[in-house]
Amino acid sequence: MSDTKRVFRETFLTNPSDYAVAIGVVTVVLMIIIPVPTVLLDLMMALNLALSLLIILIVMYTRKAIEFSIFPTMILVTTVFGLALNISSTRLILLKGSRFDGRIIRAFSSFVTGSSGTEGLVIGFIIFIVIIAVQAIVITKGATRIAEVAARFTLDGMQVKQMAIESEYNSGAISEDEAKLRKEEVQREVDFYGQMDGASKFVSGNVTIGIFISVINLIGGFVVGMVLHGESFQTALATYSSLTIGDGLVSQLPALLVSVATGIIVTRANSQGTFGADVTRQFTQNARIYWIGAAVMLALALLPGFPWYLLVPLSAAMAFLAWRLSRNQVLESDKARTRAAEGSGRKAESSQELSPVVPLDPISLELGYGLIPLVDKDKGAELLERVTRIRKESALDMGLVVPRIRIIDNMRLEPSEYCFKIRGVEVGRGVIRLGYYLAINPGGVTEEVPGERAKDPAFGLPAVWIGEDSRDRAERSGYTVVDAPSIVATHLTEIIKRYAADILGRQEVQSMLEALRKDYPAVVDDVQKHLSLGEMQKVFQGLLREQVSIRNLVAILETLADYSGVTKDPGFLVEKARQALGRQICLQYADQDKTLKALTIEPGLEQRIMDSRVDTPAGPIAALEPAVQRQWIKALTLAVSAVQKQGLFPLILCSEAARALVKSSTEREIPDLVVISVPEIAADVQVEAIGEIRIEG
């Protein structure tokens, strides 16, 4: 028995509102078919009127339209509810005739007509027709048109709004969570106005069907009363006309409230407060209009025939309101001047003592004024979206979460120039021709395309600026054709890869450790017992400097914890971290068969390089004699060129002791050369020697 109670409680009492709404909707639909007693009909009509009143009040006190997101659904529900009541009342009116005892319909009929007899019926019909006309021609038609326009413009502006959010996120003005919430709000706004565009058709359809039902009531009443009940024309006219007017008014009044609510909610798209707050604020902005209005009302009161006893008090009230607003504006002006004076004083005091820290952006993109359209929200701001995508790709590829990239204009640059800076120091520059494409020659061009000669800013390859009409020809000739945003985005990607070690600061390392601590607290605590933040930073920078991803941070930290007890030498720890990431490094350069095609170094030459080792604070370097260094670089350059001609990637395989020295000796002449040590080779990776580097003598 207890299990039955528990199941009942969990099933029906956890969310009773869901069941109440479901039962209510089903009941409304069944009312169309099943006859309803007059007492229940009166209750339902009162509920319909109360519900419509609550809807219009909620709309008036709603700050943003999406706060009342169920409004389109409520329009459908109230429309069906009203139609069900109309059908039920029609059935009872035709069935009972003069014996119909619906109190609300009778009350509306007698109250609105104001008098009995033919005069009351005529007045009632006129009022009913006026209400129908106002609702159909003025309110419903206008609300429907506004809903259509709002839906179209909201959908058209969706992309621009999302790009604006991306721009604020990239500039650091908002966080990632806030950007996500604002994008969701934009999506909900689009969905709401799209639904309102369709829901407004329910309102207009409700007015039309209300007229049709009223006509059916009247004609059907005459037929039933005179033919079936044998009533006279006068009796049938008095009975069914009165009941038709009452029924029509009872059904159209809630519909009128919902129509007004629809018009209010779709016309307040740009509002930031409630309807009452907006009215108060916007009607009290200028006292001058009330002075003018008071003067006009007073002038009308002086004209013969006008009711001066009404116009003079109205003029006095407007004059009093104008005086109050004028005084408030003067007080606000005085307060504003006081705040400005205090602010100037604080600025003067602060200017005497500058801040001891003037921070620099970790990475920034500066644009000439001619390139502003690339980040202009009104023109698409395509570059902003690409910058965000590049930051995400860098985090996935290299394990480095690039700080937000600040994009600013620089009047010192040429209009078509841009430059990248890392902590205020320029690291890359390029020129963009807006409206043109850059055709880059990757080396296999079959036919040259005429245009302005240039160089690809990212890789330094020869290129040419071409127009839209030459794009297809350039692509067929073997050129790589890119647009302006792609040029900047590609350049940014290469800047991040090349200067990843400089971008990674201690604050970024601290953030990485804090994020990792949530899932691997033991690993982080263990490594922090032996190494400081700066020592870990040097190891991470050493890996990034040679394009080794630090995304597998757990493996790196575990290796550092294992070997930091032996030594804290960054160079040694970098080599051990590389060996822990050996499979990752090998697969980065191996072919599909997991084979590394590598150059080797003649053993005697490798030994000479190791013998030239000199330890410096920045790590060990190879200090070969100048003549030997020149011979070594010459032999290396020839070997690398031969490998590249074969379409292979130049890679050198050497011993662990020589790896860092070989890399340091080639850093200036061949900075992108990849050097791998033997312990870094994974067990399932094969090595194929494609040449040996040796020097004469």
N, C-alpha and C positions, 0 to 999 in steps of 0.2 A: 504493500500500500504506500509505503514511504517512497519507493521508486516511482510509482505513478504520480504522486504529488510533485516529486522533483522534476520529472519529465514535463508535467503540465506547467510548472513554474518557469522552467528554462525555456519552454516553447512559446508560451503565451504571455508571460509577464515580463520577460526581459526587454522586449520592444513592443509595448502595447500600442504605440502610435502607428506602427506599421500595419497592424491588424485593423485598427480603427479606420485608417485611410482606405485600406483594401475593401473593408465591408461597406464603407460609405460609397465608394465608386461603383461597386456591384449593385448596391441599393438604388443608386441614381439610374443606372441602366435598366433595372427591373421596373422602375416606376413608369417607364414608357409603355410597358405592356400590362402590368398589373394595376387594377383600379385602387385608388387610395382614398380612405375616408376623409371627409372634410376637415376633421380635427387635425389629422396628421398632415393634410395639405396646408392648413394654416401654419402649423409648426415649421414645415419645410420652407414655406414662403418667408417666414420671419427669419429663419436661418440664412436663406439666400440673401436677404436684404442686409443682415448683419455681416455676412462674409464679404459682400461687395463693399460695405462701408469700411471694414477692416483693411481690405486691399488698398483702397485709395488713401487711407491714413498711413499705412506702411510705406507706400510710394512717396508720400509727401515728407516722411521723416527718414527716408533712405538717402545716404550721402552719395553712394555710387550705384549705378544700375545693377552691377553684378552682385551687389549685396543681397538683392532680391532675385536670385538666379532662377527660382522656381516660378517666376511670374508668367512666362509663356505657358507652362503646364497648367497653372492656375486659371489662365484664360480659357483653356480647353475644358477644364473641369467645371468651371462656373457656367460656361456656355451650355454644356450638356445638361448640367443641373437645371438651369433655367428653362431649357427646352423640355426636359422631362416634366417640370412643374406645369409648363404651359399646356402640354398634351394632357396631363392629368386633370387640370382645371377645365379644359375644353370638354373632356369626357363627362365630367360631373355637371357642367352647365347644360350641355345638350341632353343629359339623362334626366336631370331634376327640373330644369326650367325655373319657374317661379318658386319652387320649393328648395332651390339651392341655398344652403346655409353657410357658405364660406364667409367667415367674418372679415378677413382681410380684404378680399375682393369687394365685398359689399361696402366696407369702410372707405376704400379708395374711390369707389364709384360715387358715393354720396359726398365725400369730402371735396373731391376735385371739381365736380360739377357745380357745387355750391347752391344749387336750387333744384327743385323737383320739376317734373313735367318736361315739355318739349324744349323749353329754354335751357334747362340743365343738360339735357342730352346734347344739344348743339354745342354748348360751351365745352362739355366734356370731350366731344369729338374733335373740336378745334384744338384744345390743349393737347390731346393725344397725337394729332397730326403734326403739331408744332414740335413736340418732343421727338417724334420719329424723324422729322425733317432735320432738326438740329443735329441729332445723333448721326444720321446717315450721311448728310451732305457736308456738315462742318467738321464734327469731331472725328468720326470714324475715317472719313476720306483723308483728312489731314494727317491723322496718326498713321494711317497705312502708308501714305507717301513718305512721311518722315522715317518710318521704320525701314522702308526700302532703301532710301538714300543712306541712312545710318549704317545699314548692313553692308552696302557696297563700299562706302568710304572706310569703314572699319576694317574690312577685308583687304582693301587696297593698301591701307597704312600699316598692316600687320608687320610686313617685312621691314619697313623703315623703323618702326618702334623696336623691333628685336635687334636691329643693327645698332640703334642708339644705346640699347642696354649693353650690347657687346662692347661698344666704345667706352662706356663708363666703366665696365668691368676691366677692360684692357688698361685703362688709365689709372686704375686703382681706386676709383671713387666709390665703388661698391664691392662687396664680397661676392664669392661664387654662389653662396646660398641665396643672397639677396637677388642676384641676377637671375637665378633659377625661379625664384618666387615671382619676380616681375614678369618673366616670360610666360609663366603659367597664368598670371593675371591677364596678360594681353590675349592669350589663347581663349580664356574664359569670356573675355569681352567680345571677341569675334564670334564665339559660339552663341552668346546671349543675343546679340543683335541679329545674327542669322536666324535664330529661333523666333525672335520678335517679328521678323519680316513675314514668316509664315503664320504666326499666331494672330497677327493683326487681321488676317483674312477670316478667322473665326468671329471676330467682333463684327466685321461688316456683314458676314453671312447671318449672324444672329439677328441683326436689325431687319434684314430682308425677310427672314423666315417669320419674325414677329409680325410684320405687316400681313404676310400671307395667312398666318394663323388667325389674326384678328378678323380678316375678311371671311375666312371659313366659319369662324364663330358666329358672325352676324348672319351670313347667308344660311348656314346650317340651322341656326336658331329659328329663323323665320320658317324654314321647311318643317323642322320638328314641331315647333309650337303651333303653327297654323294647320299643318296637314295631319300630324300624328296626334297632337293633344287637342286639336279643335279650338284653339284660342283665336280670338279676334286679332286683326292686324294691329290695332292700337295696343292691345295687351302684349302681343309678341314684340312689338317695337319697344315698348317701355321696359320689358323684362330683359330681352337679349341684348339690346343696345347698351343698357346700363351695365349688365354683367360683362359685355365685351370690352367696354371702356375700362372698367375696374381691372379685369384680367390683363388687358394690354398694358395698363399703367404699372401693375404689380410686376409684370415680367420685364418691362422696359426700364424701370427705375434702377434696378441692380445692374442691368446691361449698360445704362448710361454712366453709372459710377465706374464700372470697369473700363468703359471707353475713355472716360476722362483720365483714369489712372494710366491707361496705355499712352495717351497723348502726353501726359506729364513725364513719364519715365523715358520716353524716346526723345523728348525735347530738352532733357537735362543731361546731355551726354558729357558736357564739359564742366559740370558742377562739381565742386569739392566739398559741399556741405549740404544740409537739409534744405528743403524748399523754403521753409520759414526763415532760416538763417540767410539764405541767398537774397530773399526779398528784403529783409531788414538791412542787410549790408548794401545792396545796390540801390535801394530807394533813399538811403541816407548819405550818399556820397557828396552831394552838392546842395548847399542851402539856397543857392541862387534860383533854382527852379521853383522852389516854394514861395519865394518873394514874388516872382513873376505870376505864379498861379494865384496868389492872394490878391494881387492887383487886378487880374482879369475877373475874378469872382466879384470883387467890389464894384468894378465898372459895370458888370452885368446887373448888379443889384440896383444901380442908379437908373437903369433904363426903365421906362414906363411899362407896366404889365408884368414884369418879372417878380417872382416871390422874394422880396428883399429880406423877409424874416427867415428865409432859409439860406440865401446866398451870403448875407452879412456874417452870420455865425461861422459858416464854412470858410469865408475869407479870413476871419479872425483866427480860426484854428490853424489854417495853413501859415499865417504870419507868425503865430506862436511857435509852430514847429520849425520854421525857417530861422527864428531867433535862437532856438535851442541848438540847432545844428551849427549855426555860425559860431556860437560860443564854444561848443565842443571842438570845432575845427581850430579855433584860436588857441585853446588849451593844448591840443595835440601838437600844434606847431611850436608852442613854447617848450613843451617836453622834448620834442625832436631836436630843437636848437640846443637845449641843455645837454642831451645825450651826445650830440655832435661835438660840443665843446669839451665834454669830459673825454670823449674818444680822442680828440685832437691832443688833449693834454697827455693822455696815456701814450699816444704815438710819439709825441715829442720826447717823453721820458724814455720810451723804448729805443728811439733813434739815437739817444746818447750812448746807449750800451748795446752793441750788437750781440746776437746770439753767438756763443763760442763755437757752435757747430753749424756748418752750412752743408747739409748732406747732398751727395750726388746720386743720380739715378743709377741703379745697377746696369741697366741697358736702356738706351733711348734711340729713337729714330727722329731725326730732324729733317724737315721738308722745306724746300723753297716754296714761295707763295704760289707758283704756278702748278704745284702738285697737290694743293689743298683738296681738289675734287676727289682724290683717291680716298680721303677719309671723311668727306662731306656726307652727313647723314641724308641730306636731300638728294644726293646723286648716287645713292647705293652703298657707299662706304665699303666696297668689296674688300679692300685691304685689311680692314679691321677684323673681318671674319677670318681671313687667312692667317693673320697674326695669332689669333686665338688657337686656330688649328695647329700652327707650327709649335706653339708652346706645349700643346698636348702631345704631339708627335715626339718632341724632344724628351718629354718625360718618359715616354714608352721606349724610345730608341736608346737613350743614353742614361736614363735614370736620373736625369737632372731636371728638377722643376724650375724652369726659367722664371725669374721674377717678372712681374707685370712690366710690359714694355711701354714706356712713356713716349707718346707721339706728339711732337710740338713743331711749330713753324719757326723758321730761322731766317730773318731778313738778310743775314750776312751771306747766305747761300744764293747762288744763281737761281732764277725762277724754276729751272728744270732739274736742279740738283737735289740730291738727298745724301745723308750721311748717317752712319751708325756710330754711337759712342758707348763705351763701357766705362762707367764711373767718370764721365766727363772727358775721356780721351778718345779721339777718333780712331776707329779701327776699319772703316770701310766707307767708300764714297762711290756714287754713280750718277748717271745722267739719264733722264727719262724724257721721251718725246710723246706727250699725251696725244692720243688719236692715231698713233703709229704702232707697228709691231716690230720687234727686234728679231731678225732672222739670223740665227747663230750657226756658224759653220763648224760642225763637229769633226770635219776631216774628210768626209766622203761626198762632197758636193759635186754634182755632175755638170752644172751650169750656173754661172754666176748671175745674180740678180742685181740690177742697178738700184742704187740708193745711197744714203748717207753712211759713210764708213764709221764704224764704232767698234767697241770691245765689250764683250759680256762682262759686266761688273763682278759677277760671282766667281768665274773661272778664268777670265782674261782671254777667252777665245775670240777670234775675229768674227765680226758680225756686221750687219747692215740694217739701217732703219728703212722699213718699207710701209707702203699704204695698204689699205684693205684690198685694193684691186690686184695687188701683186702677191697676196698671201698664198693662194692656191699654187701659183707657179713656183714660189719658193719652197713649199712643202714637197712638190713633185721633184724638185731639183736636189733634195736631200738636206735642206736647211731645217733646223729646229726653230719654229716660229712661236714666240711667246708674247703675251700682252704686258702692259705696264705693271699691273698688280703682281703678275707672276714673276717679273724680273725682281721686284723688291722682295717678294716672299722667298724666292730661291736664294737671293743674296743674304737674307736674314738667316735662313737655314744654315748656310755655310759659315756665317759669322758665329753662330751659336756652336757649331761643331769645332771650329778652329780655336775659339776663345772660351770653351766651356770651363777650362781650369781657372780662368780669370773671373768668370761669372760666379763660380762657386765660392761663397764667403763663409765665414764661421757661423753667421746667423742662419744661412741655408742648411749647413751641416746640423746645427742644433734642431732645426725644424724637422729634418729627416729622422734624427734620432728619436725625437718626441713622437713622431707618427709611427715609427717602428716599435716603440716601447709598448704600444697597446696590444700587439700580438706576440712580440718576442721580448718581454722584459728581461729575461735571464741573459740573453745575448748582449743587450745594451748595457746592463749593469756590469757584466763581466769585462767588456772591453773598456768601459770607463774607469775601472779600477786601475788599469795599467797605462792608458793613453789619455792625453788631454785632448781638448777639442781641436787645438791647432795641429797636433800631431796626426790626428785622423784626417784633418783637412788636407794636409800635405800628401797623404797616401791617395786620397780621392782625386786630388789634382793631378798626381802623377799618372793615374790611370786615364783620366779624361784627356790629358795632354796627348796621349797616343791613341785616342779614339776608342778606348775600352769602356764599355757601358758599365756603370755602377748600379744598375737597377737591382742586381742580385746582391743587395746590401747585406743580407744575412750571411752569405758565404764569405764576403769580404771581412765582416766584423768578427766572425768566428776564427778566420785565419789570423787576423790581427791579435785577437786574444791569445791564440796559441803561441805566436812567435814574439809578442811584445815582451814576454818575460826574458827572452834571450837578448834582444837588442831593440832599441827604439829608433834605429837608423831608418829614415823614410825610404831610402833607396832599396834597402834589403826587404822592408815590408812590402814595397810595391812589387818586387819580383815574386814574393811569396803569394801576394794577392793575385797576380797574373797567373800563377800556376794553379791556384784554386779555381780560376775562371778559364782554365785551359781549353775545355771543350767549347765554351762560348766564343773564345778568340779564334780557335781553329775553324769552326763552322762559319765564322764571319768571312773567311777568305778561301775556304775549300770549295771545290766544284761539286757537282751533283753526286759524284761517286765518293765523296768524302776524301778527296785527294788534294794535298797541298803541293803545288808546284813552286819550289823554292830555289833560290840561289844560295850557295854555300861559300864560305871564305876559306882560302888556302890556309892550312893549319899554321904555317910559319907566320903569315900575315896576321892571323887572329891572335897569335901569341905576342907579336909586337904591339898590337893594339892594347892587349891586357897589361903588358909591361909598362905602357905609357900612362897608366892610371894615376890620376891626381885627385885626391879627396878635397872637396871644397864645401863650404856651408850649404850650397845648393845641391850637393850630391857629387858623385864621382864623375869625372870627365876624362876623355882621352887626349893627352897632350903629345901628339906625334910631332916629330920634327917637320918643319915647313915643307921640305922637299918630299918627304914620305907622305905627308898629308895631301899634297897636290897629286902625287901618283895614285894614292888611294881613292881620292874623289874622281880622278879621271877614269880609273879602271871601273869604279862603281857606276859612273854615269854611262859608260859604254855598255856595261852589262844590263843596266836597267833599260836603256834604249832598245837593246836587242830583244829583251823580254816583251816590251810593249809592242814592238813590231809584230810579234807572234800573237798579239791579242790577249796576252796574259797580264795578270796583275803582279807588279814587282814586289817580291817578298824575300827577305833574307833570313836564313836559319843558322843559328850559331849556338855556342854554349851559354850556360847561365851566367858565368862570370864575365863574358864578353858582351852580352846583350845590351846593357845600359851604356857601355862605352862605345859600341858600334852606333847606337842611336845618337848619342851626344856628338860623335865626330861627324855625323851627316846632317845634323839638325839645321844648319845654316844653308847648305847647298841643296839638299833634298829633304825638305821638312815633312813631306807626306810619306816618306819611306817607312814601310812596316818591317819591324825586326822582331822575330820570335825566337825564344830559346827552346832547347830540346825538351826540358821538363814540362813545357806548356803543351806538348803534343799529346792529345788524347789517345787512348789505347786503340780505338777503332778508326782512327784517322791515319791514312797512308801518306807518306812523304815521297815525292818524286823530285830528284835533283835535276834542274834544267841548266845548270852552269856553275862554274866556280870562279870566284873573283880572286885574281892574283896580280901582283905588280912586278915589274922587271927588277932584277937584281935582288 
